[in-house]
């Protein structure tokens, strides 16, 4: 199906191509990794079918779903390998970096809480988890992936 998205003459119209990619990467980890791998391996084909703005939107969508240091490392490496302009991928890299930092900081606590309260979750129809919006900070500097620079969190300077 992914190959059909960029095929001229396919039933997927050019204006629907981004939405088709999004429907795959939003469907779960397998779809997310499949789209990222496809984009990585077929970038020249992608770049001849999409505008710079569309490529940026695609990368932003993928990055918004990335949550691990490994995924951040992958998108960082791809950006360097493709030598894409800093403006095309800056937002995507910052998003993936922030998601990895957030996950690194909070995932253990969340997992422990879920394990401890699993029976409460099963018997409850609605569970609300409080906002962590003030618990991390944002940096405008995209950094090379490493456990050290992810561990510190994401800096929010009000942007």
N, C-alpha and C positions, 0 to 999 in steps of 0.2 A: 504494500500500500504506500509506503513512504516514497518509493521510486515513482509511483504514479503522480505524486503531487507536482513534480516539476516537469512531467512529460507534456509537451505540446500535444494537443489533441486528446488529452485525457478528459474525463468528465469533470475534473476539478478546474474551475475557472481561475485565471490568474489572480483575480481580486480575492479569491477564497483560499489561496495557498497558505498564507500565514495562519488563518483559522484552522486549516487542516493540520498543520504542524502542531498548533496549540492543543487541538483535541487529542493528539497522541501524547504529547509530553505532560499534559494535565491528567492523563488517565492512570498514572501510577509510576512507580520507579522503573519498571521495564520499558514503558513508553518513553519516559524521560531519557533514560540511557540510550535507547534506540535512536531517538531524534538527535541527541548530542553526537553519537557515533556517526550517524549519517551526515550531519553537518560537517563534522571533522574530516570525514573521508571524501566528501563531495563538495567542498567549499567552492571550487572554481565553477562548478555547475550552478550552485546556489547563487553565487555572485553575478552570474550572467542572467539570472532570472529575477533577482530582487534588486531594489534600490538600496543605497546605503542606509536609509532610514528603516526600510523593512528588515535588513540584516540586523541592525541595531535592536529593533523590536523583537526579533526572533531570539537573539542572544539574551536580551533582558528577560524574556519569558522563561527561557531555560534556566538562567541564573536565579530567578526568583524561586525556583523549585529545588535548587541545589542547597544542601544543608550540611555537608561534611567537608572536612579539610581535603579529602581525596578528590571530591568533585570540584572544589575550588582550585585545587592544583591542576586538574584537567583543563578547566576553562582558561586558567592563567597561562598554561603551556600552549594551548591552542592559539590564544591571542598573540603570544610571542612568536610562535611558529608561522602564523599567517601574516605577521607584521601589519596587523590592522591598525588604523589610526586610533590614537588614544581616545578621541571623542566617540568613536563608534562603540567601543567596548567598556569605557570607563564606568559607566553606570552599572553595567552587568557585572563587572569585576567587583565593584564596591558592594553590590547586593549579595553576590556569592560569598564574599569575604565576611560580610556582616552576618549572614545566615550561619556560616560555619562557626563564627565566634559565639553567636547566641547558642547554637547547639552544644558547642564545647563547654560553655558555661552552665547550661541549664538541663541538658538532656538526662544526666545521671539523677538529678533530683526529681525530675518528672517521672522517669522510669521507676525509681524507688517508690514514689508516691502512688503511682498506678498499681504497682505490685502489692503494696500494702493495703490499698483501698479497692482492689479489683472486685470484691463482692458488692461494695457500695455502688460501684459504677454499673454493674450488671443490673442491680435492682432500681437504679435511678434512671429516669428518662432524660433528664437534662443535667449536664454537669458544666459548670462555668469555672474556667481557670482565670485567675486575675491577670491583669495587664502587667507586662514587664517593661513597659515602654520607658520607664525612668531607670532601669537597671543596667543599661549599657550605654556606651557612648559611641559617637561616630567619628570616623576619620576620613578626610578627603583624599588620603594617600592610599593608592593601591599598593599593597606590599606583596613581595614574593611569599608564597605559601610556606608556612612552617608552624609547628605546634606552638612555638614561642610567640609569634605575632598574632595567632588566633586566640590563644589563652587569655590575652589581656582584654578581649572584648572589642566592641564596636563603639566608637566615640560619637556622641551626638552633640554637635556644636550648634544646634538649633536650625539646621538646614533640612 
